[in-house]
Amino acid sequence: MSAGRLSLLDHVVGAWELFKLGLRTRFRLRGPYWEWRLHTAFGRGYPGRGEMVRSMLEYGCWMRRMRGL
């Protein structure tokens, strides 16, 4: 993955990993895991919608790479 740019495949992989994580957390987006994840990723403030989506897809891609190690 190039710095800051996601390919179409990266978008698909990231979305798939986030979907699987959503299943595991029963899509409780305001539950303990997701609240913790948001606070560790962004601290007190939240970025705009575009930055949030990009960051989440990058996180999904990162999860896939970590599973491959």
PyMOL Python script that loads the backbone (N, CA, C, O; Angstrom):
from pymol import cmd

cmd.read_pdbstr("""\
ATOM      1  N   MET A   1       0.867  -1.177   0.000  1.00  0.00           N
ATOM      2  CA  MET A   1       0.000   0.000   0.000  1.00  0.00           C
ATOM      3  C   MET A   1       0.904   1.228   0.000  1.00  0.00           C
ATOM      4  O   MET A   1       1.836   1.321   0.798  1.00  0.00           O
ATOM      5  N   SER A   2       0.629   2.148  -0.880  1.00  0.00           N
ATOM      6  CA  SER A   2       1.426   3.361  -0.921  1.00  0.00           C
ATOM      7  C   SER A   2       0.988   4.306   0.190  1.00  0.00           C
ATOM      8  O   SER A   2      -0.129   4.211   0.698  1.00  0.00           O
ATOM      9  N   ALA A   3       1.861   5.197   0.550  1.00  0.00           N
ATOM     10  CA  ALA A   3       1.603   6.107   1.664  1.00  0.00           C
ATOM     11  C   ALA A   3       0.414   7.018   1.363  1.00  0.00           C
ATOM     12  O   ALA A   3       0.475   7.855   0.462  1.00  0.00           O
ATOM     13  N   GLY A   4      -0.656   6.849   2.117  1.00  0.00           N
ATOM     14  CA  GLY A   4      -1.793   7.747   2.017  1.00  0.00           C
ATOM     15  C   GLY A   4      -2.789   7.445   0.907  1.00  0.00           C
ATOM     16  O   GLY A   4      -3.852   8.065   0.865  1.00  0.00           O
ATOM     17  N   ARG A   5      -2.481   6.510   0.003  1.00  0.00           N
ATOM     18  CA  ARG A   5      -3.391   6.201  -1.102  1.00  0.00           C
ATOM     19  C   ARG A   5      -3.797   4.743  -1.027  1.00  0.00           C
ATOM     20  O   ARG A   5      -2.949   3.857  -0.927  1.00  0.00           O
ATOM     21  N   LEU A   6      -5.090   4.500  -1.076  1.00  0.00           N
ATOM     22  CA  LEU A   6      -5.600   3.138  -1.054  1.00  0.00           C
ATOM     23  C   LEU A   6      -6.060   2.747  -2.447  1.00  0.00           C
ATOM     24  O   LEU A   6      -6.743   3.520  -3.120  1.00  0.00           O
ATOM     25  N   SER A   7      -5.691   1.559  -2.878  1.00  0.00           N
ATOM     26  CA  SER A   7      -6.157   1.050  -4.163  1.00  0.00           C
ATOM     27  C   SER A   7      -7.570   0.490  -3.987  1.00  0.00           C
ATOM     28  O   SER A   7      -8.076   0.391  -2.869  1.00  0.00           O
ATOM     29  N   LEU A   8      -8.189   0.130  -5.097  1.00  0.00           N
ATOM     30  CA  LEU A   8      -9.514  -0.477  -5.035  1.00  0.00           C
ATOM     31  C   LEU A   8      -9.467  -1.767  -4.219  1.00  0.00           C
ATOM     32  O   LEU A   8     -10.357  -2.029  -3.410  1.00  0.00           O
ATOM     33  N   LEU A   9      -8.428  -2.567  -4.435  1.00  0.00           N
ATOM     34  CA  LEU A   9      -8.279  -3.806  -3.669  1.00  0.00           C
ATOM     35  C   LEU A   9      -8.137  -3.514  -2.178  1.00  0.00           C
ATOM     36  O   LEU A   9      -8.712  -4.223  -1.351  1.00  0.00           O
ATOM     37  N   ASP A  10      -7.383  -2.482  -1.829  1.00  0.00           N
ATOM     38  CA  ASP A  10      -7.240  -2.091  -0.426  1.00  0.00           C
ATOM     39  C   ASP A  10      -8.596  -1.718   0.172  1.00  0.00           C
ATOM     40  O   ASP A  10      -8.897  -2.080   1.309  1.00  0.00           O
ATOM     41  N   HIS A  11      -9.410  -0.994  -0.595  1.00  0.00           N
ATOM     42  CA  HIS A  11     -10.751  -0.633  -0.116  1.00  0.00           C
ATOM     43  C   HIS A  11     -11.593  -1.879   0.153  1.00  0.00           C
ATOM     44  O   HIS A  11     -12.275  -1.966   1.174  1.00  0.00           O
ATOM     45  N   VAL A  12     -11.541  -2.827  -0.756  1.00  0.00           N
ATOM     46  CA  VAL A  12     -12.329  -4.056  -0.598  1.00  0.00           C
ATOM     47  C   VAL A  12     -11.835  -4.861   0.603  1.00  0.00           C
ATOM     48  O   VAL A  12     -12.632  -5.306   1.429  1.00  0.00           O
ATOM     49  N   VAL A  13     -10.523  -5.046   0.693  1.00  0.00           N
ATOM     50  CA  VAL A  13      -9.941  -5.809   1.803  1.00  0.00           C
ATOM     51  C   VAL A  13     -10.235  -5.128   3.131  1.00  0.00           C
ATOM     52  O   VAL A  13     -10.637  -5.783   4.093  1.00  0.00           O
ATOM     53  N   GLY A  14     -10.037  -3.823   3.185  1.00  0.00           N
ATOM     54  CA  GLY A  14     -10.301  -3.085   4.423  1.00  0.00           C
ATOM     55  C   GLY A  14     -11.751  -3.176   4.839  1.00  0.00           C
ATOM     56  O   GLY A  14     -12.052  -3.373   6.016  1.00  0.00           O
ATOM     57  N   ALA A  15     -12.664  -3.034   3.870  1.00  0.00           N
ATOM     58  CA  ALA A  15     -14.098  -3.124   4.177  1.00  0.00           C
ATOM     59  C   ALA A  15     -14.461  -4.524   4.659  1.00  0.00           C
ATOM     60  O   ALA A  15     -15.261  -4.671   5.584  1.00  0.00           O
ATOM     61  N   TRP A  16     -13.883  -5.555   4.044  1.00  0.00           N
ATOM     62  CA  TRP A  16     -14.166  -6.934   4.452  1.00  0.00           C
ATOM     63  C   TRP A  16     -13.691  -7.183   5.883  1.00  0.00           C
ATOM     64  O   TRP A  16     -14.413  -7.778   6.682  1.00  0.00           O
ATOM     65  N   GLU A  17     -12.490  -6.733   6.204  1.00  0.00           N
ATOM     66  CA  GLU A  17     -11.973  -6.921   7.563  1.00  0.00           C
ATOM     67  C   GLU A  17     -12.824  -6.175   8.589  1.00  0.00           C
ATOM     68  O   GLU A  17     -13.087  -6.690   9.676  1.00  0.00           O
ATOM     69  N   LEU A  18     -13.249  -4.973   8.244  1.00  0.00           N
ATOM     70  CA  LEU A  18     -14.117  -4.219   9.159  1.00  0.00           C
ATOM     71  C   LEU A  18     -15.465  -4.897   9.324  1.00  0.00           C
ATOM     72  O   LEU A  18     -16.031  -4.892  10.417  1.00  0.00           O
ATOM     73  N   PHE A  19     -15.990  -5.484   8.246  1.00  0.00           N
ATOM     74  CA  PHE A  19     -17.253  -6.218   8.337  1.00  0.00           C
ATOM     75  C   PHE A  19     -17.117  -7.410   9.286  1.00  0.00           C
ATOM     76  O   PHE A  19     -17.990  -7.644  10.122  1.00  0.00           O
ATOM     77  N   LYS A  20     -16.011  -8.167   9.153  1.00  0.00           N
ATOM     78  CA  LYS A  20     -15.790  -9.306  10.048  1.00  0.00           C
ATOM     79  C   LYS A  20     -15.665  -8.853  11.499  1.00  0.00           C
ATOM     80  O   LYS A  20     -16.187  -9.502  12.405  1.00  0.00           O
ATOM     81  N   LEU A  21     -14.967  -7.730  11.715  1.00  0.00           N
ATOM     82  CA  LEU A  21     -14.848  -7.191  13.066  1.00  0.00           C
ATOM     83  C   LEU A  21     -16.211  -6.740  13.577  1.00  0.00           C
ATOM     84  O   LEU A  21     -16.533  -6.929  14.750  1.00  0.00           O
ATOM     85  N   GLY A  22     -17.008  -6.147  12.698  1.00  0.00           N
ATOM     86  CA  GLY A  22     -18.366  -5.757  13.066  1.00  0.00           C
ATOM     87  C   GLY A  22     -19.191  -6.960  13.510  1.00  0.00           C
ATOM     88  O   GLY A  22     -19.934  -6.878  14.488  1.00  0.00           O
ATOM     89  N   LEU A  23     -19.063  -8.070  12.798  1.00  0.00           N
ATOM     90  CA  LEU A  23     -19.776  -9.285  13.198  1.00  0.00           C
ATOM     91  C   LEU A  23     -19.351  -9.741  14.589  1.00  0.00           C
ATOM     92  O   LEU A  23     -20.183 -10.100  15.422  1.00  0.00           O
ATOM     93  N   ARG A  24     -18.038  -9.719  14.822  1.00  0.00           N
ATOM     94  CA  ARG A  24     -17.527 -10.152  16.128  1.00  0.00           C
ATOM     95  C   ARG A  24     -18.001  -9.260  17.269  1.00  0.00           C
ATOM     96  O   ARG A  24     -18.203  -9.729  18.389  1.00  0.00           O
ATOM     97  N   THR A  25     -18.176  -7.973  16.981  1.00  0.00           N
ATOM     98  CA  THR A  25     -18.621  -7.044  18.021  1.00  0.00           C
ATOM     99  C   THR A  25     -20.128  -6.800  17.958  1.00  0.00           C
ATOM    100  O   THR A  25     -20.660  -5.915  18.629  1.00  0.00           O
ATOM    101  N   ARG A  26     -20.803  -7.607  17.136  1.00  0.00           N
ATOM    102  CA  ARG A  26     -22.265  -7.522  16.954  1.00  0.00           C
ATOM    103  C   ARG A  26     -22.717  -6.129  16.529  1.00  0.00           C
ATOM    104  O   ARG A  26     -23.827  -5.702  16.846  1.00  0.00           O
ATOM    105  N   PHE A  27     -21.850  -5.431  15.812  1.00  0.00           N
ATOM    106  CA  PHE A  27     -22.126  -4.091  15.281  1.00  0.00           C
ATOM    107  C   PHE A  27     -22.561  -3.102  16.361  1.00  0.00           C
ATOM    108  O   PHE A  27     -23.328  -2.177  16.094  1.00  0.00           O
ATOM    109  N   ARG A  28     -22.071  -3.305  17.565  1.00  0.00           N
ATOM    110  CA  ARG A  28     -22.321  -2.349  18.652  1.00  0.00           C
ATOM    111  C   ARG A  28     -21.268  -1.242  18.546  1.00  0.00           C
ATOM    112  O   ARG A  28     -20.258  -1.252  19.248  1.00  0.00           O
ATOM    113  N   LEU A  29     -21.533  -0.290  17.651  1.00  0.00           N
ATOM    114  CA  LEU A  29     -20.535   0.734  17.349  1.00  0.00           C
ATOM    115  C   LEU A  29     -20.302   1.698  18.498  1.00  0.00           C
ATOM    116  O   LEU A  29     -19.310   2.428  18.494  1.00  0.00           O
ATOM    117  N   ARG A  30     -21.176   1.718  19.464  1.00  0.00           N
ATOM    118  CA  ARG A  30     -20.957   2.515  20.672  1.00  0.00           C
ATOM    119  C   ARG A  30     -20.646   1.618  21.869  1.00  0.00           C
ATOM    120  O   ARG A  30     -20.752   2.029  23.024  1.00  0.00           O
ATOM    121  N   GLY A  31     -20.258   0.373  21.554  1.00  0.00           N
ATOM    122  CA  GLY A  31     -19.895  -0.568  22.611  1.00  0.00           C
ATOM    123  C   GLY A  31     -18.472  -0.331  23.085  1.00  0.00           C
ATOM    124  O   GLY A  31     -17.777   0.544  22.568  1.00  0.00           O
ATOM    125  N   PRO A  32     -18.042  -1.105  24.062  1.00  0.00           N
ATOM    126  CA  PRO A  32     -16.726  -0.898  24.679  1.00  0.00           C
ATOM    127  C   PRO A  32     -15.560  -0.965  23.694  1.00  0.00           C
ATOM    128  O   PRO A  32     -14.664  -0.123  23.753  1.00  0.00           O
ATOM    129  N   TYR A  33     -15.550  -1.958  22.782  1.00  0.00           N
ATOM    130  CA  TYR A  33     -14.415  -2.079  21.870  1.00  0.00           C
ATOM    131  C   TYR A  33     -14.316  -0.869  20.954  1.00  0.00           C
ATOM    132  O   TYR A  33     -13.244  -0.279  20.824  1.00  0.00           O
ATOM    133  N   TRP A  34     -15.410  -0.495  20.323  1.00  0.00           N
ATOM    134  CA  TRP A  34     -15.372   0.600  19.361  1.00  0.00           C
ATOM    135  C   TRP A  34     -15.095   1.938  20.041  1.00  0.00           C
ATOM    136  O   TRP A  34     -14.409   2.785  19.470  1.00  0.00           O
ATOM    137  N   GLU A  35     -15.609   2.138  21.235  1.00  0.00           N
ATOM    138  CA  GLU A  35     -15.296   3.366  21.969  1.00  0.00           C
ATOM    139  C   GLU A  35     -13.803   3.425  22.264  1.00  0.00           C
ATOM    140  O   GLU A  35     -13.170   4.466  22.089  1.00  0.00           O
ATOM    141  N   TRP A  36     -13.243   2.304  22.713  1.00  0.00           N
ATOM    142  CA  TRP A  36     -11.807   2.240  22.989  1.00  0.00           C
ATOM    143  C   TRP A  36     -11.015   2.501  21.718  1.00  0.00           C
ATOM    144  O   TRP A  36     -10.040   3.252  21.732  1.00  0.00           O
ATOM    145  N   ARG A  37     -11.436   1.877  20.615  1.00  0.00           N
ATOM    146  CA  ARG A  37     -10.725   2.027  19.347  1.00  0.00           C
ATOM    147  C   ARG A  37     -10.727   3.481  18.876  1.00  0.00           C
ATOM    148  O   ARG A  37      -9.699   3.992  18.432  1.00  0.00           O
ATOM    149  N   LEU A  38     -11.862   4.137  18.969  1.00  0.00           N
ATOM    150  CA  LEU A  38     -11.950   5.534  18.554  1.00  0.00           C
ATOM    151  C   LEU A  38     -11.067   6.433  19.405  1.00  0.00           C
ATOM    152  O   LEU A  38     -10.403   7.331  18.886  1.00  0.00           O
ATOM    153  N   HIS A  39     -11.058   6.192  20.717  1.00  0.00           N
ATOM    154  CA  HIS A  39     -10.250   7.033  21.601  1.00  0.00           C
ATOM    155  C   HIS A  39      -8.758   6.801  21.405  1.00  0.00           C
ATOM    156  O   HIS A  39      -7.972   7.745  21.481  1.00  0.00           O
ATOM    157  N   THR A  40      -8.355   5.551  21.152  1.00  0.00           N
ATOM    158  CA  THR A  40      -6.930   5.306  20.942  1.00  0.00           C
ATOM    159  C   THR A  40      -6.474   5.801  19.576  1.00  0.00           C
ATOM    160  O   THR A  40      -5.318   6.192  19.416  1.00  0.00           O
ATOM    161  N   ALA A  41      -7.358   5.791  18.601  1.00  0.00           N
ATOM    162  CA  ALA A  41      -6.980   6.230  17.252  1.00  0.00           C
ATOM    163  C   ALA A  41      -6.989   7.747  17.114  1.00  0.00           C
ATOM    164  O   ALA A  41      -6.125   8.314  16.446  1.00  0.00           O
ATOM    165  N   PHE A  42      -7.956   8.405  17.737  1.00  0.00           N
ATOM    166  CA  PHE A  42      -8.152   9.831  17.483  1.00  0.00           C
ATOM    167  C   PHE A  42      -8.065  10.715  18.721  1.00  0.00           C
ATOM    168  O   PHE A  42      -8.121  11.939  18.602  1.00  0.00           O
ATOM    169  N   GLY A  43      -7.932  10.136  19.884  1.00  0.00           N
ATOM    170  CA  GLY A  43      -7.866  10.953  21.091  1.00  0.00           C
ATOM    171  C   GLY A  43      -9.202  11.593  21.411  1.00  0.00           C
ATOM    172  O   GLY A  43     -10.244  10.947  21.308  1.00  0.00           O
ATOM    173  N   ARG A  44      -9.177  12.836  21.792  1.00  0.00           N
ATOM    174  CA  ARG A  44     -10.404  13.513  22.226  1.00  0.00           C
ATOM    175  C   ARG A  44     -11.269  14.000  21.076  1.00  0.00           C
ATOM    176  O   ARG A  44     -12.494  14.016  21.197  1.00  0.00           O
ATOM    177  N   GLY A  45     -10.667  14.397  19.968  1.00  0.00           N
ATOM    178  CA  GLY A  45     -11.440  14.931  18.854  1.00  0.00           C
ATOM    179  C   GLY A  45     -11.577  13.907  17.741  1.00  0.00           C
ATOM    180  O   GLY A  45     -10.772  12.982  17.634  1.00  0.00           O
ATOM    181  N   TYR A  46     -12.582  14.074  16.928  1.00  0.00           N
ATOM    182  CA  TYR A  46     -12.789  13.170  15.809  1.00  0.00           C
ATOM    183  C   TYR A  46     -12.577  13.930  14.509  1.00  0.00           C
ATOM    184  O   TYR A  46     -12.946  15.100  14.399  1.00  0.00           O
ATOM    185  N   PRO A  47     -11.977  13.259  13.516  1.00  0.00           N
ATOM    186  CA  PRO A  47     -11.762  13.915  12.223  1.00  0.00           C
ATOM    187  C   PRO A  47     -13.070  14.022  11.443  1.00  0.00           C
ATOM    188  O   PRO A  47     -14.108  13.514  11.868  1.00  0.00           O
ATOM    189  N   GLY A  48     -12.998  14.687  10.306  1.00  0.00           N
ATOM    190  CA  GLY A  48     -14.157  14.770   9.429  1.00  0.00           C
ATOM    191  C   GLY A  48     -14.522  13.398   8.880  1.00  0.00           C
ATOM    192  O   GLY A  48     -13.768  12.435   9.026  1.00  0.00           O
ATOM    193  N   ARG A  49     -15.676  13.324   8.254  1.00  0.00           N
ATOM    194  CA  ARG A  49     -16.189  12.046   7.768  1.00  0.00           C
ATOM    195  C   ARG A  49     -15.232  11.357   6.785  1.00  0.00           C
ATOM    196  O   ARG A  49     -14.982  10.157   6.904  1.00  0.00           O
ATOM    197  N   GLY A  50     -14.702  12.104   5.823  1.00  0.00           N
ATOM    198  CA  GLY A  50     -13.783  11.514   4.842  1.00  0.00           C
ATOM    199  C   GLY A  50     -12.541  10.929   5.485  1.00  0.00           C
ATOM    200  O   GLY A  50     -12.127   9.817   5.159  1.00  0.00           O
ATOM    201  N   GLU A  51     -11.951  11.680   6.395  1.00  0.00           N
ATOM    202  CA  GLU A  51     -10.764  11.205   7.113  1.00  0.00           C
ATOM    203  C   GLU A  51     -11.106   9.995   7.976  1.00  0.00           C
ATOM    204  O   GLU A  51     -10.299   9.072   8.089  1.00  0.00           O
ATOM    205  N   MET A  52     -12.273   9.985   8.576  1.00  0.00           N
ATOM    206  CA  MET A  52     -12.697   8.851   9.407  1.00  0.00           C
ATOM    207  C   MET A  52     -12.826   7.584   8.555  1.00  0.00           C
ATOM    208  O   MET A  52     -12.341   6.521   8.945  1.00  0.00           O
ATOM    209  N   VAL A  53     -13.469   7.697   7.409  1.00  0.00           N
ATOM    210  CA  VAL A  53     -13.648   6.530   6.524  1.00  0.00           C
ATOM    211  C   VAL A  53     -12.291   6.033   6.038  1.00  0.00           C
ATOM    212  O   VAL A  53     -12.024   4.832   6.064  1.00  0.00           O
ATOM    213  N   ARG A  54     -11.429   6.953   5.594  1.00  0.00           N
ATOM    214  CA  ARG A  54     -10.098   6.559   5.131  1.00  0.00           C
ATOM    215  C   ARG A  54      -9.309   5.865   6.236  1.00  0.00           C
ATOM    216  O   ARG A  54      -8.654   4.851   5.994  1.00  0.00           O
ATOM    217  N   SER A  55      -9.371   6.406   7.431  1.00  0.00           N
ATOM    218  CA  SER A  55      -8.658   5.809   8.567  1.00  0.00           C
ATOM    219  C   SER A  55      -9.187   4.427   8.897  1.00  0.00           C
ATOM    220  O   SER A  55      -8.415   3.521   9.213  1.00  0.00           O
ATOM    221  N   MET A  56     -10.486   4.262   8.825  1.00  0.00           N
ATOM    222  CA  MET A  56     -11.063   2.943   9.124  1.00  0.00           C
ATOM    223  C   MET A  56     -10.669   1.917   8.069  1.00  0.00           C
ATOM    224  O   MET A  56     -10.368   0.771   8.405  1.00  0.00           O
ATOM    225  N   LEU A  57     -10.666   2.313   6.795  1.00  0.00           N
ATOM    226  CA  LEU A  57     -10.240   1.389   5.743  1.00  0.00           C
ATOM    227  C   LEU A  57      -8.770   1.038   5.891  1.00  0.00           C
ATOM    228  O   LEU A  57      -8.391  -0.116   5.689  1.00  0.00           O
ATOM    229  N   GLU A  58      -7.941   1.998   6.235  1.00  0.00           N
ATOM    230  CA  GLU A  58      -6.528   1.713   6.474  1.00  0.00           C
ATOM    231  C   GLU A  58      -6.366   0.756   7.651  1.00  0.00           C
ATOM    232  O   GLU A  58      -5.506  -0.124   7.625  1.00  0.00           O
ATOM    233  N   TYR A  59      -7.184   0.924   8.675  1.00  0.00           N
ATOM    234  CA  TYR A  59      -7.144   0.012   9.820  1.00  0.00           C
ATOM    235  C   TYR A  59      -7.520  -1.402   9.382  1.00  0.00           C
ATOM    236  O   TYR A  59      -6.889  -2.371   9.804  1.00  0.00           O
ATOM    237  N   GLY A  60      -8.545  -1.523   8.539  1.00  0.00           N
ATOM    238  CA  GLY A  60      -8.926  -2.830   8.015  1.00  0.00           C
ATOM    239  C   GLY A  60      -7.800  -3.472   7.230  1.00  0.00           C
ATOM    240  O   GLY A  60      -7.554  -4.669   7.374  1.00  0.00           O
ATOM    241  N   CYS A  61      -7.111  -2.698   6.399  1.00  0.00           N
ATOM    242  CA  CYS A  61      -5.967  -3.219   5.641  1.00  0.00           C
ATOM    243  C   CYS A  61      -4.850  -3.653   6.582  1.00  0.00           C
ATOM    244  O   CYS A  61      -4.216  -4.687   6.369  1.00  0.00           O
ATOM    245  N   TRP A  62      -4.617  -2.873   7.604  1.00  0.00           N
ATOM    246  CA  TRP A  62      -3.584  -3.205   8.582  1.00  0.00           C
ATOM    247  C   TRP A  62      -3.920  -4.523   9.293  1.00  0.00           C
ATOM    248  O   TRP A  62      -3.042  -5.358   9.512  1.00  0.00           O
ATOM    249  N   MET A  63      -5.205  -4.702   9.652  1.00  0.00           N
ATOM    250  CA  MET A  63      -5.602  -5.954  10.315  1.00  0.00           C
ATOM    251  C   MET A  63      -5.294  -7.149   9.414  1.00  0.00           C
ATOM    252  O   MET A  63      -4.800  -8.172   9.888  1.00  0.00           O
ATOM    253  N   ARG A  64      -5.584  -7.024   8.116  1.00  0.00           N
ATOM    254  CA  ARG A  64      -5.320  -8.107   7.165  1.00  0.00           C
ATOM    255  C   ARG A  64      -3.821  -8.419   7.093  1.00  0.00           C
ATOM    256  O   ARG A  64      -3.421  -9.583   7.100  1.00  0.00           O
ATOM    257  N   ARG A  65      -2.994  -7.362   7.023  1.00  0.00           N
ATOM    258  CA  ARG A  65      -1.541  -7.591   6.963  1.00  0.00           C
ATOM    259  C   ARG A  65      -1.036  -8.275   8.228  1.00  0.00           C
ATOM    260  O   ARG A  65      -0.173  -9.150   8.151  1.00  0.00           O
ATOM    261  N   MET A  66      -1.557  -7.893   9.380  1.00  0.00           N
ATOM    262  CA  MET A  66      -1.107  -8.496  10.641  1.00  0.00           C
ATOM    263  C   MET A  66      -1.488  -9.968  10.712  1.00  0.00           C
ATOM    264  O   MET A  66      -0.743 -10.770  11.274  1.00  0.00           O
ATOM    265  N   ARG A  67      -2.618 -10.328  10.162  1.00  0.00           N
ATOM    266  CA  ARG A  67      -3.005 -11.748  10.142  1.00  0.00           C
ATOM    267  C   ARG A  67      -2.088 -12.552   9.247  1.00  0.00           C
ATOM    268  O   ARG A  67      -1.879 -13.744   9.472  1.00  0.00           O
ATOM    269  N   GLY A  68      -1.540 -11.903   8.230  1.00  0.00           N
ATOM    270  CA  GLY A  68      -0.663 -12.599   7.302  1.00  0.00           C
ATOM    271  C   GLY A  68       0.732 -12.866   7.839  1.00  0.00           C
ATOM    272  O   GLY A  68       1.486 -13.643   7.253  1.00  0.00           O
ATOM    273  N   LEU A  69       1.079 -12.232   8.944  1.00  0.00           N
ATOM    274  CA  LEU A  69       2.447 -12.407   9.475  1.00  0.00           C
ATOM    275  C   LEU A  69       2.626 -13.699  10.211  1.00  0.00           C
ATOM    276  O   LEU A  69       3.716 -13.981  10.708  1.00  0.00           O
TER     277      LEU A  69
END
""", "prot")
cmd.dss("prot")
cmd.show_as("cartoon", "prot")
cmd.util.cbc("prot")
cmd.orient("prot")
